[in-house]
Amino acid sequence: MIAAQSPEPGICYGVNGNNLPSKKETIDIFKSNGITKIRIYFPDAEALEALRGSNIELTADVAKESLQAISSDPNAAKDWVNTNIVPYSQDVRFKYITLGNEIHPGDVEAQYILSGMQNIHNALASSNLGQIKVSTAIDLSLLGNSYPPSDGAFSEAATAYMQQIVNFLVPNGSPLLANIYSYFAYASDQVNIPLEYALFTQQGNNAVGYQNLFDAMLDSTYAALEKIGANNLQIVVSESGWPSSGGVGASIQNGGAYYQNLINHVKSGTGTPKRPNQPIETYLFAMWDENLKPGAETERHFGLLHADKSRKYELHFHGN
């Protein structure tokens, strides 16, 4: 099995579909393909059982429905840890516990994130599992400015929210998780964002020194963190992907190019212009096309695999 510091990307495993293979089948596919990191969006007993002894690093989200109780009651956090982490902790490699996926400051759940992270952190520590880091996953709509990347800054509405989050993350040695989608940035601004820049296929750098949109988006988030005093906080890219259908620029060809070029970029270890030679821990979104995902048609076409387990792309995770 690849060592923990491997720059090879992980894969997000969402289950919002009614035609997907079983959890065990899915974990077996991860194992047989040598995938070393996965993210799940709620603690699923069948998936956790299948992960026992696999040496796969796991990022596990707290379900949205559980946030309020965990935030308001430390005993609820202890119960959550005792139910979902402790029974598996000897032979499942939990890496991160994530409270909140793409929560915005105006969302009702925003009030639960900080105290929820604190309560889960304390519950893990009291179970001698303090090596498991606790965080939250943001999207880049929290940025008020993102270009040029050096001018990246959180919006006025998001600054106070992010300040309290980083004030928890930094002293606890936890990274910030961020979902970075070059696709959505490209689709919303094709006039200013060339497809080649979004797909990592542009030749040379643009006027502000960037060869690809992914690096620019990541560095704009680093710049925003610096502006609120989190100069050394690490970002984990907790989702990134490109749809194969359903919208402008969404195709098998473009999706295959994006995923393979992102894999290659992450594995190269070159980092970004702002963080050169720093590994970019990254999770591809997602394992399956999820036919019940709400929202735009593209949301149902981010899978690396079709629901019948056939490959959508011929991707190379290992070797050169």
N, C-alpha and C positions, 0 to 999 in steps of 0.2 A: 504493500500500500504506500502511496506517496506520502512523504513527510508533511507535517502540519504547515510548514512554512512555504509549501509549494504555491507558486503563483497561479496554478491552474484554476480556472473559475469553477464555482459551484453552480447548482441549478435550483431554482425555486420550484416547489411542488405544490401547486394549487389543485383543488379538487371540486371546483365549481362546474361540474358536468354530470350528466346522468348516463354517460356511456363510457366511463373510464375504467381501465383495468383496476384490479384490487390493489390495496396498499402493499401487500406482500409482493405481488407481481411487479409493481412499480419500483419498490426498493431493490428487488432482484435485478431489475434493469440497471439501476444505479450501480450496484455491485459489479455486475458483469462488464460494465463499461468503464470501471475504474474511476467513477466520479467520487471525489474525496470530500465534498461539502454539499449540503443541501439546506434549504430553508422550507419550513412548513408553517402554515398560517394559524394553526391551533394545535394543541397537544392531542394527537390521535393515538389511542392505545395500540391499534393494529399496526400503524406505522412504526411506533416506538418499539414494539416487540420485534418487528422485522429488522430494525436497525441494531439489535443487540449483537455485539461482537463484530460488527462490520468495520469498525475504525473510521466510519464516515463522520466528519464533524457536522454538528447539527445546530442550526439557528431555529429556535422555536418561538413563535408569536403567542402572546396571550390573546385569546379570542376577545373581540370587541365587546361582546356581551358580559365579559367578566371584569372589565376595567373598573366599573364603578365600585363593585364590592371590594376588590383588591385594594383600591385607592383608599377607601374609607375605613377598612378594618384590617389591621395587621394579622389578625388570626385567619382571615380569609386568604391572605397572601401565603401564610404558612400552610394552610390546607391545600392551596393550589400547588405549592412546591412539594408537599408530602404526597400528593396524588400523582402529579405529572412528571416530577423530576427524580425524587429520591428512589422510587422503586426501580428505576432504570439506570441510575447514575454510575453503577459499577461497570456496566458494559455498553453504555451509549455515551458518545463523546459530545455532550452539550457544550457549545461554545458561547452562544449569545441567547439571552431571553429578550424578546422585543415587546414593548408595550406601546401599542399604537402604530398603525401603518397609514401614512399619509393623513395624519390628523392636522387640521388647520386651527389657528387660534380661535376662530369663531365657532368651531364645532363644540357641541356639548361635551364630547369626550376630552377636550383639551384640558379641562380642570382636573382630570383624573391622572394625567400622565406622570407628573413629577412625584406625587405621593405614591402612586402605584409603583414606579421604579424604585423608590426608597423602600417600600414595604417588601417587594420581591427581593431586592438586594439584601435586606436584613434577614429575610427568611432563608435565603441561600446560605448566608454567613452562619446562621445558627445551626444549619445542617452540615457545616463544614464543606460547603460547596462554593466558597467565595471565589474560586477560580473562574466560575461562570459569570461572564460580564452581562450587565443589564443595560439596555438602551431603548431607543425609539427610532422608527424609520420615517424620514420626512420625504416630501417631494419638493421639486424646485420652484413650485408656485410660491413658496415662502420668500423667495428672493424678490426684492423690489427692483434691483438692477443686476444684470448679469453680463453686460458687455461694455467695454472690454473686460475680460475675466478679472483683471486686477482691480476693477471697480465694483466687483461683486459685493452686494450688501443685502441684508434681510430687509423686507418691507417694514414700514413703520408699525403696521399691525402685528408683524411677527417677531419684532425685535425682543420685546419683553418675554414672550413665550420661549424663544430660543435661548435667551440669557439664562433663564432658570434651568433649562435642560442642560446647557453646557456646564453650569455651576454644579450639577450633579455628576456629569460624565467625567470631567477632568480630574477631580480628586480621587475618583474610583478607578481610574485607568481604563475606562470604557470608551470605545469608539462611538461616533455618530453614524447611524445607518442612513443612507440616502438612495432613493430610487431615481436613477438618471436615465432618461429616455430621449436619446437623440431624435428618435422618430417623431415624437410629438412636437418638438421644437421645429424640426424641418417642416412637418405638415402644416404648422401654423404660420410659417414665414418663409415660403419658398422663394420669394423675391430676393431675400437677403441671405438665404442659406442654401448653397449649392448641394445637390444630392451627393456629389462626390465627397464633400466635406463631412456630411453626416455618415457616410459609409466607410470612412477611413481610406478612400481611394484617391483623394486629392493629391496632386503632385506639388510638393513644396509647402511652405507655410503661408498663411494669410498675412494681412498688414499688421496684425497684433501678435504674430509669432506662433500661430497654432496651425497644425496640420489637420486636426479633426475636431469635430464638435464635442465628442465625449470628453476629451481633455479640457476643453474650454468650459464646459458645464461643471466638471468636477473642480477645476481651479477657481471658478467664480464662487463656488460654495466654500472652498478653503478661504478665499479672500473675505467672504462674509463672516466666517467664524473668527478670523483675525480681528475684524472690526469690533467684535464683542469680547475680545480678550482671550480667545481660545486658540492661541497661535500654534500650539503643538498637538491639537486634537486630531486624531486619525479618523478618516472617513472610510467606511466600508460601503461599497456600492451594492446595496441589498437587492436591487432589481435593475436589469437593463435588457432591452429586447427590441425586436422589429417584427411587425405583423406580416403575414404572408398574403393577406387578402383583406378587403373591406374598406379601403381608403386610398387616398393619394399616396403613391410611392410604395404601397403595400403589395409585395409580390414575393414569390418563391425566390426569384433571382436576388432581389434586394435583401430579403431576410437572410438568405444563405451567406451573402457577402458580409452583412453586418455582423452576424454571429461569429463567422470564422475570423474576420479581421479583428473583432473585439477579443476573441480567444488569443489570437496571436499577439495582440498588443499587450494584454495582461501578462501573458507568459514571457514576453520579452524582458520584463523587469525594468524598462526604461523610465517608467513613471510618467509624470506630466511636466510641462515647462516650469510650473511652480514647485513641484515636488519631484525633481529628477532622481532617477534610480531608486525611488521608493515603491515597493510592491503595491499594487492596487488590488485589494481583496474584492472580488466581484462575483455576483450571482446572476446567471442568465435567467431571464423570465421568458418562458417557463417550460416545464416538462411536457405538458399536454395542451392541446387546444381545449378550452373549457367552454362547452356549448351553452352553459347557463349563466355565463358572466353577463351582468347588466352593462348598459352603456352602448357606445358606438360599436358598429359591426367589427371594427378592428380588434376590439377587446377579446373576441372569441377566436382569434387567429394568431396568438403569440406562441403556440406550442412548437417545441423542437420535434415532437413526435405527433402523429395522428393518434386519435383515440384507439384505433385498431392495432397500435404498437408499431406501425410501419414508419420508417424514417421520412421526415419531410425534407431534411437536408443531409448531405454527407459531410459531417463536421469531424475535424481532427482535434482532439483534446490533448493527445500525448505525442511525444516526439517533436521533431522540428517541422 
